Amino acid sequence: MYDTVLVPTDGSARSRAAARRAIDLAGASGGSIRALSVIEVDDLGLWTAADVPVERVRASLRDAAEMAVEEIASLAGDAGVDCATEIRIGVPYREILDATAEADADLVVMATHGRTGLEHAILGSTTERVVRLSDVPVLTVRE
């Protein structure tokens, strides 16, 4: 049913909840997981004008992304599900959509922040953009 399930993660509890659901689905169908963390371009740009060692910030963001995907890989391993990990730098929704296509993923499973009202209308979200633009089904998971 699902050969490859893409799981974007930011290391949050919401992302772990989505990953657990993805692992269950992949495991039930004999599929695998692809854990993806995207270092947002804006996160890098915020620090270039400040009096902060940019390389240290980049290393810190990369370390956090590595920890996020490795946590998903560990959860998948504990469940006996194969997991590949990937870290990208860019605009999150675009990188998720590109990774989905490149991995030939059958499903994307990702967390939602559960925003409502005006905040939801003004801010939008990465999850919403992926849902609207993805060529494959997207399962959203609330913690």
N, CA and C atoms as an extended XYZ file, in Angstrom:
429
Properties=species:S:1:pos:R:3:atomname:S:1:resname:S:1:resid:I:1 pbc="F F F"
N         0.812       -1.181        0.000 N   MET     1
C         0.000        0.000        0.000 CA  MET     1
C         0.863        1.255        0.000 C   MET     1
N         1.772        1.391        0.980 N   TYR     2
C         2.690        2.521        1.042 CA  TYR     2
C         4.115        1.995        1.031 C   TYR     2
N         4.784        2.150       -0.093 N   ASP     3
C         6.171        1.707       -0.178 CA  ASP     3
C         7.116        2.694        0.503 C   ASP     3
N         6.885        3.985        0.279 N   THR     4
C         7.723        5.023        0.863 CA  THR     4
C         6.844        6.103        1.466 C   THR     4
N         7.072        6.370        2.748 N   VAL     5
C         6.320        7.404        3.456 CA  VAL     5
C         7.305        8.491        3.873 C   VAL     5
N         7.066        9.705        3.406 N   LEU     6
C         7.923       10.833        3.764 CA  LEU     6
C         7.403       11.459        5.051 C   LEU     6
N         8.322       11.705        5.987 N   VAL     7
C         7.970       12.285        7.274 CA  VAL     7
C         8.836       13.516        7.525 C   VAL     7
N         8.297       14.703        7.261 N   PRO     8
C         9.033       15.919        7.605 CA  PRO     8
C         9.037       16.086        9.125 C   PRO     8
N        10.164       16.531        9.680 N   THR     9
C        10.244       16.701       11.126 CA  THR     9
C        11.020       17.960       11.479 C   THR     9
N        10.572       18.611       12.541 N   ASP    10
C        11.301       19.749       13.090 CA  ASP    10
C        11.803       19.410       14.499 C   ASP    10
N        11.661       18.152       14.896 N   GLY    11
C        12.123       17.722       16.206 CA  GLY    11
C        11.119       17.938       17.325 C   GLY    11
N         9.944       18.444       17.002 N   SER    12
C         8.931       18.728       18.026 CA  SER    12
C         8.154       17.469       18.413 C   SER    12
N         7.416       17.587       19.512 N   ALA    13
C         6.554       16.488       19.939 CA  ALA    13
C         5.494       16.202       18.882 C   ALA    13
N         5.004       17.243       18.220 N   ARG    14
C         4.019       17.060       17.142 CA  ARG    14
C         4.617       16.225       16.012 C   ARG    14
N         5.850       16.514       15.663 N   SER    15
C         6.505       15.754       14.589 CA  SER    15
C         6.709       14.296       14.981 C   SER    15
N         7.042       14.066       16.244 N   ARG    16
C         7.204       12.681       16.712 CA  ARG    16
C         5.877       11.927       16.648 C   ARG    16
N         4.783       12.595       16.998 N   ALA    17
C         3.462       11.956       16.911 CA  ALA    17
C         3.149       11.581       15.470 C   ALA    17
N         3.444       12.478       14.533 N   ALA    18
C         3.226       12.187       13.114 CA  ALA    18
C         4.122       11.036       12.668 C   ALA    18
N         5.362       11.037       13.127 N   ALA    19
C         6.301        9.973       12.746 CA  ALA    19
C         5.810        8.613       13.242 C   ALA    19
N         5.300        8.571       14.448 N   ARG    20
C         4.782        7.300       14.970 CA  ARG    20
C         3.649        6.768       14.092 C   ARG    20
N         2.771        7.656       13.649 N   ARG    21
C         1.675        7.252       12.766 CA  ARG    21
C         2.237        6.750       11.434 C   ARG    21
N         3.226        7.462       10.898 N   ALA    22
C         3.841        7.063        9.627 CA  ALA    22
C         4.533        5.710        9.751 C   ALA    22
N         5.201        5.503       10.853 N   ILE    23
C         5.892        4.225       11.083 CA  ILE    23
C         4.879        3.093       11.152 C   ILE    23
N         3.758        3.307       11.823 N   ASP    24
C         2.702        2.295       11.886 CA  ASP    24
C         2.189        1.950       10.486 C   ASP    24
N         1.935        2.982        9.676 N   LEU    25
C         1.421        2.760        8.322 CA  LEU    25
C         2.448        2.048        7.440 C   LEU    25
N         3.686        2.497        7.509 N   ALA    26
C         4.734        1.869        6.697 CA  ALA    26
C         4.957        0.425        7.141 C   ALA    26
N         4.972        0.207        8.444 N   GLY    27
C         5.180       -1.143        8.961 CA  GLY    27
C         4.078       -2.090        8.552 C   GLY    27
N         2.839       -1.626        8.570 N   ALA    28
C         1.694       -2.467        8.215 CA  ALA    28
C         1.700       -2.845        6.736 C   ALA    28
N         2.327       -2.019        5.913 N   SER    29
C         2.327       -2.305        4.478 CA  SER    29
C         3.694       -2.745        3.954 C   SER    29
N         4.632       -2.977        4.865 N   GLY    30
C         5.962       -3.427        4.453 CA  GLY    30
C         6.777       -2.339        3.774 C   GLY    30
N         6.437       -1.092        4.037 N   GLY    31
C         7.127        0.031        3.413 CA  GLY    31
C         8.252        0.566        4.272 C   GLY    31
N         8.793        1.697        3.843 N   SER    32
C         9.878        2.339        4.561 CA  SER    32
C         9.544        3.815        4.793 C   SER    32
N        10.334        4.410        5.666 N   ILE    33
C        10.176        5.810        6.040 CA  ILE    33
C        11.352        6.607        5.477 C   ILE    33
N        11.067        7.828        5.105 N   ARG    34
C        12.119        8.786        4.748 CA  ARG    34
C        11.900       10.001        5.641 C   ARG    34
N        12.790       10.198        6.612 N   ALA    35
C        12.684       11.322        7.541 CA  ALA    35
C        13.435       12.514        6.962 C   ALA    35
N        12.766       13.658        6.934 N   LEU    36
C        13.331       14.865        6.334 CA  LEU    36
C        13.247       16.018        7.316 C   LEU    36
N        14.354       16.732        7.467 N   SER    37
C        14.348       17.973        8.227 CA  SER    37
C        14.868       19.072        7.316 C   SER    37
N        14.171       20.198        7.326 N   VAL    38
C        14.553       21.314        6.467 CA  VAL    38
C        15.025       22.473        7.341 C   VAL    38
N        16.242       22.919        7.080 N   ILE    39
C        16.754       24.117        7.729 CA  ILE    39
C        16.260       25.285        6.892 C   ILE    39
N        15.417       26.079        7.493 N   GLU    40
C        14.773       27.160        6.752 CA  GLU    40
C        15.781       28.249        6.402 C   GLU    40
N        15.747       28.682        5.160 N   VAL    41
C        16.655       29.714        4.677 CA  VAL    41
C        16.566       30.952        5.567 C   VAL    41
N        15.371       31.329        5.988 N   ASP    42
C        15.200       32.503        6.850 CA  ASP    42
C        15.948       32.358        8.167 C   ASP    42
N        16.010       31.140        8.690 N   ASP    43
C        16.728       30.919        9.942 CA  ASP    43
C        18.208       31.248        9.789 C   ASP    43
N        18.771       30.949        8.641 N   LEU    44
C        20.171       31.284        8.395 CA  LEU    44
C        20.347       32.779        8.190 C   LEU    44
N        19.426       33.395        7.467 N   GLY    45
C        19.535       34.806        7.145 CA  GLY    45
C        19.392       35.720        8.343 C   GLY    45
N        18.640       35.318        9.352 N   LEU    46
C        18.443       36.148       10.530 CA  LEU    46
C        19.752       36.481       11.225 C   LEU    46
N        20.694       35.592       11.114 N   TRP    47
C        21.911       35.744       11.891 CA  TRP    47
C        23.038       36.440       11.132 C   TRP    47
N        22.891       36.632        9.849 N   THR    48
C        23.997       37.208        9.081 CA  THR    48
C        24.217       38.681        9.397 C   THR    48
N        23.157       39.408        9.777 N   ALA    49
C        23.304       40.827       10.089 CA  ALA    49
C        23.686       41.046       11.556 C   ALA    49
N        23.431       40.089       12.390 N   ALA    50
C        23.721       40.218       13.817 CA  ALA    50
C        25.209       39.962       14.069 C   ALA    50
N        25.644       40.375       15.238 N   ASP    51
C        27.038       40.157       15.623 CA  ASP    51
C        27.165       38.766       16.254 C   ASP    51
N        26.937       37.760       15.421 N   VAL    52
C        26.937       36.369       15.868 CA  VAL    52
C        27.813       35.572       14.910 C   VAL    52
N        28.604       34.639       15.428 N   PRO    53
C        29.409       33.798       14.526 CA  PRO    53
C        28.500       32.911       13.670 C   PRO    53
N        28.385       33.244       12.402 N   VAL    54
C        27.443       32.586       11.500 CA  VAL    54
C        27.699       31.086       11.405 C   VAL    54
N        28.936       30.698       11.347 N   GLU    55
C        29.239       29.261       11.231 CA  GLU    55
C        28.747       28.486       12.448 C   GLU    55
N        28.810       29.097       13.607 N   ARG    56
C        28.325       28.430       14.820 CA  ARG    56
C        26.805       28.258       14.745 C   ARG    56
N        26.109       29.268       14.236 N   VAL    57
C        24.659       29.184       14.085 CA  VAL    57
C        24.304       28.099       13.080 C   VAL    57
N        25.001       28.085       11.951 N   ARG    58
C        24.746       27.044       10.940 CA  ARG    58
C        24.965       25.656       11.524 C   ARG    58
N        26.051       25.497       12.275 N   ALA    59
C        26.338       24.191       12.878 CA  ALA    59
C        25.254       23.804       13.872 C   ALA    59
N        24.775       24.772       14.638 N   SER    60
C        23.724       24.501       15.617 CA  SER    60
C        22.423       24.078       14.930 C   SER    60
N        22.051       24.777       13.856 N   LEU    61
C        20.841       24.414       13.112 CA  LEU    61
C        20.982       23.029       12.484 C   LEU    61
N        22.166       22.739       11.951 N   ARG    62
C        22.396       21.426       11.343 CA  ARG    62
C        22.345       20.319       12.403 C   ARG    62
N        22.944       20.591       13.575 N   ASP    63
C        22.900       19.609       14.668 CA  ASP    63
C        21.465       19.311       15.081 C   ASP    63
N        20.639       20.352       15.185 N   ALA    64
C        19.239       20.162       15.572 CA  ALA    64
C        18.497       19.350       14.510 C   ALA    64
N        18.776       19.630       13.238 N   ALA    65
C        18.132       18.883       12.151 CA  ALA    65
C        18.570       17.416       12.174 C   ALA    65
N        19.852       17.186       12.420 N   GLU    66
C        20.353       15.800       12.486 CA  GLU    66
C        19.718       15.043       13.646 C   GLU    66
N        19.596       15.704       14.784 N   MET    67
C        18.961       15.055       15.933 CA  MET    67
C        17.508       14.713       15.618 C   MET    67
N        16.811       15.604       14.917 N   ALA    68
C        15.404       15.375       14.590 CA  ALA    68
C        15.228       14.155       13.698 C   ALA    68
N        16.028       14.036       12.637 N   VAL    69
C        15.868       12.886       11.735 CA  VAL    69
C        16.380       11.602       12.374 C   VAL    69
N        17.424       11.703       13.183 N   GLU    70
C        17.942       10.502       13.841 CA  GLU    70
C        16.959        9.960       14.866 C   GLU    70
N        16.209       10.844       15.501 N   GLU    71
C        15.173       10.393       16.436 CA  GLU    71
C        14.098        9.586       15.701 C   GLU    71
N        13.704       10.055       14.525 N   ILE    72
C        12.717        9.331       13.720 CA  ILE    72
C        13.299        7.990       13.275 C   ILE    72
N        14.558        8.004       12.855 N   ALA    73
C        15.214        6.761       12.437 CA  ALA    73
C        15.253        5.757       13.585 C   ALA    73
N        15.500        6.232       14.785 N   SER    74
C        15.529        5.360       15.955 CA  SER    74
C        14.147        4.763       16.241 C   SER    74
N        13.111        5.601       16.165 N   LEU    75
C        11.747        5.097       16.358 CA  LEU    75
C        11.400        4.046       15.303 C   LEU    75
N        11.771        4.316       14.065 N   ALA    76
C        11.502        3.366       12.984 CA  ALA    76
C        12.267        2.068       13.214 C   ALA    76
N        13.530        2.191       13.586 N   GLY    77
C        14.340        1.001       13.850 CA  GLY    77
C        13.756        0.136       14.949 C   GLY    77
N        13.278        0.788       16.004 N   ASP    78
C        12.646        0.047       17.108 CA  ASP    78
C        11.414       -0.719       16.639 C   ASP    78
N        10.746       -0.198       15.601 N   ALA    79
C         9.544       -0.844       15.070 CA  ALA    79
C         9.857       -1.791       13.917 C   ALA    79
N        11.142       -1.921       13.566 N   GLY    80
C        11.529       -2.808       12.471 CA  GLY    80
C        11.223       -2.250       11.095 C   GLY    80
N        11.151       -0.926       10.987 N   VAL    81
C        10.856       -0.275        9.712 CA  VAL    81
C        12.111        0.431        9.206 C   VAL    81
N        12.458        0.199        7.939 N   ASP    82
C        13.620        0.863        7.348 CA  ASP    82
C        13.381        2.359        7.277 C   ASP    82
N        14.450        3.121        7.505 N   CYS    83
C        14.325        4.576        7.485 CA  CYS    83
C        15.584        5.200        6.898 C   CYS    83
N        15.393        6.058        5.923 N   ALA    84
C        16.477        6.883        5.385 CA  ALA    84
C        16.279        8.287        5.944 C   ALA    84
N        17.371        9.011        6.117 N   THR    85
C        17.273       10.375        6.639 CA  THR    85
C        17.862       11.359        5.648 C   THR    85
N        17.350       12.580        5.708 N   GLU    86
C        17.835       13.622        4.812 CA  GLU    86
C        17.648       14.982        5.467 C   GLU    86
N        18.616       15.852        5.239 N   ILE    87
C        18.544       17.235        5.697 CA  ILE    87
C        18.711       18.123        4.476 C   ILE    87
N        17.858       19.120        4.369 N   ARG    88
C        17.919       20.072        3.260 CA  ARG    88
C        17.904       21.488        3.817 C   ARG    88
N        18.362       22.404        3.004 N   ILE    89
C        18.300       23.823        3.333 CA  ILE    89
C        17.437       24.493        2.274 C   ILE    89
N        16.435       25.261        2.729 N   GLY    90
C        15.578       25.934        1.767 CA  GLY    90
C        14.273       26.380        2.382 C   GLY    90
N        13.286       26.528        1.537 N   VAL    91
C        11.934       26.881        1.963 CA  VAL    91
C        11.232       25.559        2.279 C   VAL    91
N        10.795       25.371        3.516 N   PRO    92
C        10.309       24.057        3.942 CA  PRO    92
C         9.283       23.397        3.022 C   PRO    92
N         8.205       24.074        2.667 N   TYR    93
C         7.192       23.392        1.860 CA  TYR    93
C         7.738       22.989        0.493 C   TYR    93
N         8.585       23.808       -0.090 N   ARG    94
C         9.173       23.461       -1.395 CA  ARG    94
C        10.100       22.257       -1.279 C   ARG    94
N        10.906       22.246       -0.229 N   GLU    95
C        11.834       21.125       -0.030 CA  GLU    95
C        11.068       19.832        0.250 C   GLU    95
N         9.973       19.922        0.987 N   ILE    96
C         9.152       18.734        1.265 CA  ILE    96
C         8.552       18.201       -0.029 C   ILE    96
N         8.002       19.091       -0.845 N   LEU    97
C         7.416       18.663       -2.121 CA  LEU    97
C         8.479       18.069       -3.045 C   LEU    97
N         9.660       18.686       -3.108 N   ASP    98
C        10.741       18.155       -3.940 CA  ASP    98
C        11.197       16.787       -3.441 C   ASP    98
N        11.348       16.656       -2.129 N   ALA    99
C        11.773       15.372       -1.556 CA  ALA    99
C        10.735       14.288       -1.803 C   ALA    99
N         9.458       14.655       -1.755 N   THR   100
C         8.377       13.705       -2.032 CA  THR   100
C         8.510       13.156       -3.440 C   THR   100
N         8.720       14.043       -4.391 N   ALA   101
C         8.862       13.624       -5.793 CA  ALA   101
C        10.128       12.802       -6.000 C   ALA   101
N        11.233       13.266       -5.447 N   GLU   102
C        12.517       12.572       -5.643 CA  GLU   102
C        12.526       11.185       -5.021 C   GLU   102
N        11.850       11.025       -3.893 N   ALA   103
C        11.794        9.722       -3.219 CA  ALA   103
C        10.700        8.839       -3.786 C   ALA   103
N         9.903        9.381       -4.706 N   ASP   104
C         8.744        8.675       -5.245 CA  ASP   104
C         7.853        8.193       -4.092 C   ASP   104
N         7.656        9.084       -3.125 N   ALA   105
C         6.868        8.748       -1.934 CA  ALA   105
C         5.402        8.550       -2.301 C   ALA   105
N         4.765        7.629       -1.602 N   ASP   106
C         3.348        7.334       -1.794 CA  ASP   106
C         2.471        8.152       -0.865 C   ASP   106
N         3.070        8.670        0.212 N   LEU   107
C         2.317        9.359        1.251 CA  LEU   107
C         3.261       10.286        1.999 C   LEU   107
N         2.734       11.438        2.407 N   VAL   108
C         3.443       12.346        3.310 CA  VAL   108
C         2.646       12.371        4.598 C   VAL   108
N         3.339       12.198        5.717 N   VAL   109
C         2.688       12.267        7.021 CA  VAL   109
C         3.380       13.361        7.810 C   VAL   109
N         2.606       14.378        8.172 N   MET   110
C         3.222       15.496        8.882 CA  MET   110
C         2.284       16.082        9.925 C   MET   110
N         2.889       16.774       10.856 N   ALA   111
C         2.147       17.377       11.950 CA  ALA   111
C         1.482       18.667       11.501 C   ALA   111
N         0.440       19.005       12.243 N   THR   112
C        -0.199       20.295       12.056 CA  THR   112
C        -0.116       21.046       13.373 C   THR   112
N        -0.004       22.345       13.291 N   HIS   113
C         0.079       23.150       14.511 CA  HIS   113
C        -1.285       23.446       15.090 C   HIS   113
N        -2.355       23.169       14.339 N   GLY   114
C        -3.697       23.365       14.854 CA  GLY   114
C        -4.109       24.816       15.015 C   GLY   114
N        -3.532       25.701       14.216 N   ARG   115
C        -3.924       27.112       14.297 CA  ARG   115
C        -5.344       27.293       13.766 C   ARG   115
N        -6.036       28.278       14.324 N   THR   116
C        -7.388       28.590       13.860 CA  THR   116
C        -7.558       30.096       13.780 C   THR   116
N        -8.671       30.519       13.233 N   GLY   117
C        -9.035       31.923       13.229 CA  GLY   117
C        -8.102       32.802       12.427 C   GLY   117
N        -7.924       34.047       12.899 N   LEU   118
C        -7.136       35.040       12.185 CA  LEU   118
C        -5.677       34.616       12.042 C   LEU   118
N        -5.091       34.037       13.098 N   GLU   119
C        -3.699       33.594       13.022 CA  GLU   119
C        -3.525       32.610       11.868 C   GLU   119
N        -4.476       31.710       11.719 N   HIS   120
C        -4.441       30.722       10.655 CA  HIS   120
C        -4.548       31.398        9.287 C   HIS   120
N        -5.438       32.341        9.148 N   ALA   121
C        -5.662       33.006        7.862 CA  ALA   121
C        -4.468       33.847        7.443 C   ALA   121
N        -3.818       34.517        8.385 N   ILE   122
C        -2.704       35.399        8.051 CA  ILE   122
C        -1.408       34.625        7.867 C   ILE   122
N        -1.111       33.736        8.771 N   LEU   123
C         0.182       33.076        8.766 CA  LEU   123
C         0.280       31.919        7.779 C   LEU   123
N        -0.816       31.200        7.590 N   GLY   124
C        -0.722       29.997        6.777 CA  GLY   124
C         0.200       29.008        7.465 C   GLY   124
N         0.577       27.950        6.782 N   SER   125
C         1.513       27.011        7.389 CA  SER   125
C         2.159       26.145        6.328 C   SER   125
N         3.272       25.589        6.697 N   THR   126
C         3.965       24.658        5.806 CA  THR   126
C         3.056       23.476        5.489 C   THR   126
N         2.386       22.952        6.510 N   THR   127
C         1.514       21.803        6.299 CA  THR   127
C         0.412       22.121        5.301 C   THR   127
N        -0.211       23.271        5.455 N   GLU   128
C        -1.276       23.648        4.521 CA  GLU   128
C        -0.775       23.716        3.083 C   GLU   128
N         0.375       24.310        2.900 N   ARG   129
C         0.922       24.420        1.546 CA  ARG   129
C         1.207       23.058        0.955 C   ARG   129
N         1.750       22.166        1.766 N   VAL   130
C         2.033       20.814        1.272 CA  VAL   130
C         0.725       20.111        0.924 C   VAL   130
N        -0.283       20.233        1.773 N   VAL   131
C        -1.582       19.614        1.500 CA  VAL   131
C        -2.146       20.116        0.170 C   VAL   131
N        -2.082       21.420       -0.041 N   ARG   132
C        -2.653       22.002       -1.260 CA  ARG   132
C        -1.869       21.657       -2.522 C   ARG   132
N        -0.554       21.506       -2.406 N   LEU   133
C         0.279       21.382       -3.602 CA  LEU   133
C         0.817       19.980       -3.877 C   LEU   133
N         0.681       19.075       -2.938 N   SER   134
C         1.249       17.740       -3.096 CA  SER   134
C         0.512       16.922       -4.155 C   SER   134
N         1.283       16.150       -4.902 N   ASP   135
C         0.717       15.227       -5.884 CA  ASP   135
C         0.336       13.885       -5.259 C   ASP   135
N         0.749       13.673       -4.013 N   VAL   136
C         0.412       12.427       -3.317 CA  VAL   136
C        -0.411       12.774       -2.081 C   VAL   136
N        -1.102       11.800       -1.509 N   PRO   137
C        -1.892       12.070       -0.300 CA  PRO   137
C        -1.017       12.572        0.850 C   PRO   137
N        -1.588       13.445        1.667 N   VAL   138
C        -0.914       13.975        2.843 CA  VAL   138
C        -1.807       13.703        4.045 C   VAL   138
N        -1.254       12.988        5.006 N   LEU   139
C        -1.960       12.729        6.249 CA  LEU   139
C        -1.450       13.718        7.285 C   LEU   139
N        -2.347       14.528        7.839 N   THR   140
C        -1.945       15.466        8.884 CA  THR   140
C        -2.322       14.892       10.232 C   THR   140
N        -1.430       15.078       11.197 N   VAL   141
C        -1.600       14.485       12.517 CA  VAL   141
C        -1.512       15.593       13.552 C   VAL   141
N        -2.514       15.652       14.412 N   ARG   142
C        -2.469       16.554       15.555 CA  ARG   142
C        -1.969       15.769       16.744 C   ARG   142
N        -1.157       16.396       17.554 N   GLU   143
C        -0.572       15.718       18.708 CA  GLU   143
C        -1.649       15.286       19.690 C   GLU   143
